[in-house]
Amino acid sequence: TPPRSVVYEVTLALQPGQQPTVRGWEQLEGVEPLATPDDCVEAEAIAKADEQVVALLAERGFTDLALVACDPWSVHAAPQQLQGRRLLQLFMYGRSSPNDNAYAHPLDLVPLVDMHKKCVVHITQHSQAPQIPREDNNYHAELFPGPWRQDIKPLDVLQPQGPSFSVDGMAVTWQKWSFRVGFNYREGLVLHQLSYNDGGKQRPVLHRASLVEMAVPYGDPREPFTRKCAFDVGDYGLGCCANSLSLGCDCLGHIHYFDACMADSKGQPVQLCNAVCMHEEDVGLLWKHVEYRCARAATHSLCCTSTSSTGVLAQHLQLLLMMHVECRCAVQARQVQVRRRSTLQLVLWKHVNAVR
C-alpha cells in the first residue's frame, strides 16, 4: 500500500473579542492536500537529482541543469500501477540562456515524482532521443528582437475627485453596496457579507462569493498529455499562485490595494503585498431613454500565475444591483513533443484568451 497523506479538517469558532476555539477535528480518508509551491519546487529538485533523468537530459544535449525548466503538474488519470500515490508530473523544457523562453524548446521527458517517497517512479519518453527545436522565440524585453510597436498612445484614467468607494480595514462601501474583502490560499479573493442599501434598509444579497474551481481539460488523447487537466483551485490554490500587483502594470486609475497573509507548507505566515486591487471602471450605458448616462462598476482583481498561464479573476459589482465574475487568461504558446505513426511532429498549442 503506497503511503498517504494524513489530512485533518479543523473547525474553528471565531468570535469578535473572544479567543478562537476548536470546535471540530476530523481526519479525512482518501484525500490529498493540494500541491503547494514548496511541493512544486521540491519535485523539480528531485527530478534533477535522479541519475536516469540526468543521463536522458545529457543525451538530448542538456548537461547544465540550470538551463532545464520543469513545469510541475498534478496527475490526473495516473498509470494503473501508480494509482493512489501523491504524484507530480514534470513537463520538461530546455533553455538557450537563463532568461530564454523555455516553451520554444520542448523535451520528450515527463518524470513522475512520488512526493512521499521523494523519488522518480516513472519516466515517459520517446524510444529514441528526438530532435529538440533550437530556434529561440522570446518575449522577454531584453531578448525580444523587435521591432517594438510605436502606434500605441497613452491612455489615462482620471478621477480628480477621487473614487466613489470608501474603505475601513477590509470593509468596503461603494454606491449602495457594502461588503468585506477576504483572501485565502485556496480560492484567493473572497467577498463576504454583500448587502445593498434599498431605501435606507440594508438588504443582504450574498453571504460569501468566491470561485470554487477553475478547470481546464486539455483533451489531448496522446500519452502523456492525457494526464494534463488543470484544476487550478483544488490542485494548486489561486491564493498560492497570486501575484503582487503594481500600478500601471496590472491596474489603472485610482487603486486601493489589499494585502494578504497566508501560511506556507510549514505553517509559517507569508505576507503578500498588493494581492488584490480595487478600482472603478466604466462599463458602458446604464440606461438610454430620456437621459444619457454611463454605468459604473467596482472591480476587484486577482492575478494568478500557474506555469505558462496567467489568469485574472475579476469580481464586478454594478449600479443596477448586479454582480458577475470574469476570468481572463493569457497563456504563452508552447510546443510539445508528440509522435504520430512513428513520425515525430511538433504541435503548437495556442490557448490564448481562454475563458475558464
Number of C-alpha atoms within 10 A of each C-alpha: 5 11 12 15 15 12 14 14 10 11 12 12 11 11 9 6 6 8 8 11 11 10 9 11 11 10 9 12 11 9 13 15 13 16 21 17 16 11 16 21 13 16 28 21 14 18 24 20 14 13 11 14 18 16 13 16 22 13 13 17 13 17 14 12 14 12 17 21 22 24 19 26 24 22 22 16 12 18 11 7 7 15 13 15 20 23 25 24 29 23 22 22 24 28 22 16 13 12 13 20 21 25 23 23 25 23 27 26 22 22 28 26 26 21 21 13 13 14 17 23 13 14 18 14 18 15 8 9 15 17 15 17 14 12 9 17 15 17 14 11 9 9 14 13 11 9 6 8 6 6 5 6 6 5 7 9 11 11 11 7 6 10 16 12 17 13 11 8 9 13 15 16 17 19 16 16 22 21 21 18 18 20 21 16 20 21 21 25 26 16 19 17 15 21 20 20 13 10 8 8 9 14 14 14 14 13 11 13 16 15 16 11 17 16 13 14 11 14 11 12 10 11 12 20 15 16 21 21 19 20 17 22 21 17 21 24 23 28 23 23 22 24 19 17 21 15 14 9 7 14 17 18 17 17 17 17 19 19 16 21 15 17 13 14 12 7 8 9 11 11 12 18 15 18 24 28 24 23 20 23 16 11 13 11 11 15 12 9 6 6 8 9 12 12 14 19 21 23 19 24 22 26 25 22 18 19 12 13 14 17 22 17 22 21 23 21 21 20 15 11 11 9 13 10 14 12 18 16 19 16 19 17 14 18 19 20 20 21 16 8 6 9 7 13 14 13 12 13 13 12 15 13 12 13 13 13
